[in-house]
Amino acid sequence: MAETKYAESDGLSIAYQVIGDGPIDLIYVPGFVSHLEYTWELPAYARFLKRLASFSRLIMFDKRGTRLSDRVSDRELPSLEQRMDDVRAVMDAAGSEHAALFGVSEGGPMCIVFAATYPERTRALLIYGGYAAGSLVKGTRWMRRPGQILSSVTLTRQYWGSALGLRLAARLFAPSAASDKDYLHWLSTWLRLSRVPVQRQVLRA
């Protein structure tokens, strides 16, 4: 596991790690839950990160409001632009002038906004499991309606950390491992360590 360091962004501390010494910098932007240090406890996840670091200088961070980084208040939720600027702060702290961006899930929109704001610092843009919009908008047919999203958030808060919530999370994050007891133990701990029951922040993702 790499050493955890901290960058300052808008008065907040943003936790980050750097691993590898490849010829390009790769910024890994996770989804709405993460925990820089406990992530390494899952062998499959650790292998994935080491593989990325085998050809790059991999830079990872916990977003503001997510575990090793500073919390944020429900009354002062950051905008996408503010959260995106945490990427810039981490790059500056890690001494990265330009990098390839790898955004997972809701980390995708953050990377897109960063690339549009700082094209001179963006070498490449990779999106995995991302989306163009969080809810149904004109021209799309497959996104959820706002009411469905609110219902999902309510259920997530209600069952966060419970056995039922864990089964639902396993089916969402890794359906092929949903019956793997070691994975379920790791996932349960990872979710609890990553954040408290999901707040309204997901509505601003």
C-alpha positions in Angstrom: 0.0 0.0 0.0 1.3 3.4 -0.9 1.8 6.2 1.6 -1.3 8.5 2.1 -0.6 12.2 1.7 -2.8 15.2 1.7 -3.5 18.0 -0.8 -5.2 21.3 0.1 -8.2 22.3 -2.0 -10.5 25.2 -1.1 -9.5 24.9 2.6 -10.1 21.1 2.7 -7.6 18.2 3.0 -7.9 15.8 0.1 -6.2 12.4 0.7 -4.2 10.9 -2.1 -1.6 8.2 -2.9 0.9 7.8 -5.6 2.2 4.4 -6.8 4.4 3.4 -9.7 6.9 5.3 -11.8 5.7 4.8 -15.4 6.2 7.3 -18.2 2.7 8.8 -17.8 0.7 10.1 -14.9 -2.7 8.4 -14.5 -5.4 10.0 -12.2 -7.8 7.4 -11.0 -11.1 9.1 -10.0 -13.4 6.6 -8.1 -17.2 6.5 -7.8 -19.2 7.8 -4.9 -17.6 5.6 -2.3 -13.9 4.9 -1.7 -11.3 4.4 1.0 -7.7 4.8 -0.2 -6.2 2.4 2.4 -8.8 -0.3 2.9 -9.2 -0.7 -0.9 -5.8 -2.5 -0.8 -7.3 -5.2 1.5 -9.1 -6.8 -1.4 -6.6 -8.9 -3.4 -8.4 -8.5 -6.7 -8.7 -4.7 -6.3 -5.0 -4.5 -5.3 -4.0 -6.4 -8.4 -6.1 -4.1 -10.6 -4.3 -1.0 -9.1 -0.9 -2.6 -9.3 -1.6 -3.4 -13.0 -2.4 0.3 -13.6 0.7 1.3 -11.8 2.8 -1.1 -13.9 2.7 1.3 -16.9 2.0 4.6 -15.2 2.5 6.8 -12.1 -0.9 6.1 -10.6 -2.4 8.9 -8.6 -5.5 8.0 -6.5 -7.5 10.1 -4.1 -10.6 10.1 -1.9 -13.1 12.8 -2.9 -14.1 15.5 -0.5 -16.8 14.0 1.8 -15.3 10.5 1.4 -13.4 8.8 4.1 -9.8 9.9 4.4 -10.6 13.3 2.9 -12.4 16.1 4.8 -16.2 15.8 5.3 -18.6 18.3 3.8 -21.8 19.6 5.2 -25.3 18.8 3.7 -26.0 22.5 4.0 -23.0 23.4 1.9 -22.8 20.8 -0.8 -20.0 21.4 -3.3 -20.7 21.8 -7.0 -19.3 19.5 -9.6 -16.9 22.2 -10.6 -15.6 22.5 -7.0 -15.2 18.7 -6.7 -13.5 18.6 -10.1 -11.0 21.1 -8.9 -9.9 18.6 -6.2 -8.3 16.7 -9.1 -6.2 19.8 -10.0 -5.2 20.2 -6.3 -4.1 16.6 -6.1 -2.2 16.9 -9.4 -0.4 20.0 -8.1 0.5 18.3 -4.8 1.8 15.2 -6.6 3.9 17.3 -9.0 1.8 16.2 -12.0 1.8 18.8 -14.9 -0.5 16.7 -17.1 -2.1 13.3 -16.9 -4.5 10.8 -18.3 -7.8 10.8 -16.4 -9.6 7.6 -15.6 -13.1 8.2 -14.2 -15.2 5.4 -12.8 -19.0 5.8 -12.4 -19.8 9.3 -11.2 -16.1 10.0 -11.4 -16.6 10.1 -15.1 -18.4 13.5 -15.2 -15.7 14.9 -12.9 -13.1 13.9 -15.4 -15.1 15.3 -18.4 -15.4 18.7 -16.7 -11.7 18.6 -15.8 -10.7 17.9 -19.3 -12.9 20.7 -20.6 -11.5 23.1 -18.0 -7.9 22.2 -18.2 -7.3 20.7 -21.7 -3.6 21.6 -21.5 -3.2 19.3 -18.4 -5.2 16.4 -19.9 -3.4 13.8 -21.9 -6.3 11.4 -22.3 -9.8 10.7 -21.0 -11.1 7.3 -20.0 -14.6 6.7 -18.7 -15.7 3.4 -17.2 -19.4 2.9 -16.1 -20.0 6.7 -16.5 -23.1 8.5 -17.8 -24.0 11.6 -19.6 -26.8 12.6 -17.2 -27.9 11.3 -13.8 -31.6 11.4 -14.6 -33.9 11.4 -17.6 -33.3 14.4 -19.9 -34.6 15.2 -23.4 -33.0 12.9 -26.0 -32.4 10.0 -23.6 -34.6 6.9 -23.0 -32.6 4.7 -20.6 -32.0 7.0 -17.7 -34.1 7.0 -14.5 -36.6 9.7 -13.7 -36.0 12.1 -10.8 -38.6 10.3 -8.7 -36.9 7.0 -9.2 -33.6 8.5 -8.1 -35.1 9.9 -5.0 -36.6 6.5 -4.2 -33.2 4.8 -4.7 -31.5 7.3 -2.4 -34.1 6.7 0.3 -33.7 3.0 0.1 -29.9 3.3 0.1 -30.0 5.4 3.3 -32.5 3.1 4.9 -30.5 -0.1 4.3 -26.9 1.2 4.3 -24.8 -1.3 6.3 -27.6 -3.9 6.6 -27.5 -7.4 5.4 -30.1 -6.6 2.7 -28.2 -3.5 1.7 -25.0 -5.5 1.4 -26.6 -8.1 -0.9 -28.0 -5.3 -3.1 -24.6 -3.5 -3.2 -22.9 -6.8 -4.1 -25.3 -7.4 -7.0 -24.6 -3.8 -8.2 -20.8 -3.7 -7.8 -19.8 -7.3 -8.5 -22.6 -9.7 -9.3 -20.2 -12.5 -10.1 -18.8 -12.3 -6.6 -22.2 -11.8 -4.8 -21.9 -15.2 -3.1 -18.2 -14.9 -2.2 -18.0 -14.7 1.6 -14.5 -13.1 1.6 -15.7 -10.4 -0.9 -18.9 -9.8 1.0 -16.9 -9.3 4.2 -14.5 -6.8 2.5 -17.4 -5.0 0.8 -19.3 -4.6 4.0 -16.3 -3.1 5.8 -15.4 -1.0 2.8 -18.8 0.6 2.6 -18.9 1.4 6.3 -15.4 2.8 6.3 -16.0 4.8 3.1 -18.8 6.9 4.3 -21.8 7.2 6.6 -25.2 6.5 5.2 -25.5 8.2 1.8 -26.5 11.8 2.1 -28.0 14.2 -0.4 -24.6 14.5 -2.0 -25.5 11.8 -4.5 -28.2 14.1 -5.9 -25.5 16.6 -6.9 -23.2 13.9 -8.4 
